[in-house]
């Protein structure tokens, strides 16, 4: 069965196509939202602000509005990295880990708190920051912020 397009693609549909083609991400979209279904090799870490502002991380980061505000970092998961080893650090810093098959909204999705934006856009070469680099940054940060 063929499906006729009712008009030009929306901003979310165009973004979904771009993420799928340029980043090779498994995405879904509607006319108003786009999301990634996290594959086994990608994790997402929701780091609360202002802690996220103190980190220097390369790779895509989504600015998530609201109260509390977060930056959601999409990172590669090396096969040898034990997530349990980082769990205490994540808990202490208020970091939320999103794993395999979780759905993560992507820009330009609009949430009840406002639109999602890229704090750091996906690189053209498809490289993601590693989970180890985020753990190192969390260990080494001098930002004295604790979750409320």
C-alpha positions in Angstrom: 0.0 0.0 0.0 1.4 3.4 -0.9 1.0 6.3 1.4 0.6 9.8 0.2 2.4 12.6 1.9 0.0 15.2 3.2 2.5 18.0 2.9 6.2 18.8 3.2 8.1 17.0 6.0 8.0 18.7 9.4 11.1 19.9 11.2 11.0 16.8 13.4 10.7 14.5 10.4 13.5 16.2 8.6 15.7 15.9 11.7 14.8 12.2 12.1 15.9 11.5 8.5 19.1 13.4 9.1 19.9 11.5 12.3 19.2 8.2 10.6 21.3 9.0 7.5 24.1 11.1 8.9 24.6 9.5 12.4 23.3 6.0 11.6 21.1 6.2 14.7 17.9 4.1 15.0 15.3 6.8 15.3 11.6 7.2 15.3 9.5 10.3 14.7 6.1 11.8 14.5 5.2 15.2 13.0 6.3 16.9 16.3 9.0 14.7 17.9 12.0 12.6 17.2 13.8 10.1 19.4 16.6 7.5 19.4 16.0 4.0 20.6 19.4 3.4 22.2 21.2 0.5 20.5 23.6 -1.7 22.5 26.6 0.4 21.6 25.2 3.8 22.8 24.3 4.9 26.3 22.8 8.2 27.4 23.8 10.0 30.6 21.5 12.7 32.0 23.8 15.0 33.9 22.1 17.7 36.0 22.9 21.4 35.6 25.0 23.2 36.7 27.3 20.1 37.0 27.0 19.5 33.2 28.3 23.0 32.6 31.4 22.2 34.5 32.3 19.2 32.3 34.4 19.4 29.2 33.1 16.5 27.0 33.3 16.1 23.3 30.3 14.5 21.5 26.6 15.2 21.3 24.8 16.7 24.2 21.1 17.6 24.4 20.0 20.5 26.5 16.9 19.4 28.3 14.8 22.3 29.7 12.8 22.3 32.9 13.4 22.1 36.6 15.8 20.4 37.1 17.6 21.1 33.8 19.8 18.3 32.4 22.3 17.8 29.6 21.9 14.3 28.1 25.2 13.0 26.6 25.1 10.3 24.0 28.2 8.2 24.5 29.7 5.0 23.2 29.8 2.0 25.4 33.0 0.1 25.2 32.6 -3.7 25.7 35.1 -3.8 28.5 33.7 -1.0 30.7 31.9 -2.2 33.7 28.8 0.0 34.4 28.7 -1.1 38.0 32.0 0.4 38.7 30.6 3.9 37.8 27.2 3.4 39.5 28.3 4.9 42.9 29.8 8.0 41.1 26.6 8.5 39.0 24.5 8.2 42.2 26.6 10.7 44.1 26.5 13.2 41.3 22.8 12.8 40.4 23.6 11.3 37.0 20.9 9.1 35.4 22.0 6.3 33.1 19.8 5.3 30.2 20.7 2.0 28.6 19.8 -0.3 25.8 16.4 0.2 24.2 15.6 3.3 26.2 13.9 6.0 24.1 15.6 9.4 24.3 14.0 12.5 22.8 16.2 14.4 20.3 16.0 18.0 19.1 13.8 19.6 17.8 11.3 17.8 20.1 9.2 20.2 22.2 8.5 19.0 25.8 6.0 20.6 28.2 9.1 22.4 29.7 10.2 23.7 26.3 12.1 22.7 23.2 15.1 20.4 23.2 18.3 21.9 21.7 21.8 20.6 21.0 24.3 21.9 23.6 26.9 20.1 21.4 25.8 18.8 18.0 26.5 15.3 16.7 29.9 15.2 15.0 30.0 14.6 11.2 32.3 11.6 11.7 29.8 9.8 14.0 32.3 9.7 16.8 30.8 9.7 20.3 32.4 10.5 23.6 33.2 7.4 25.5 31.7 6.4 28.8 35.1 6.3 30.3 35.7 10.0 29.3 32.6 11.1 31.1 33.5 9.1 34.2 37.0 10.7 34.1 35.4 14.1 33.8 33.1 13.5 36.7 36.0 12.3 38.8 38.2 15.3 37.9 35.6 18.1 38.0 36.2 20.9 40.4 32.6 22.0 40.2 31.3 21.6 43.7 27.7 20.8 42.9 25.6 18.2 44.6 22.1 17.1 43.5 19.2 18.7 45.3 
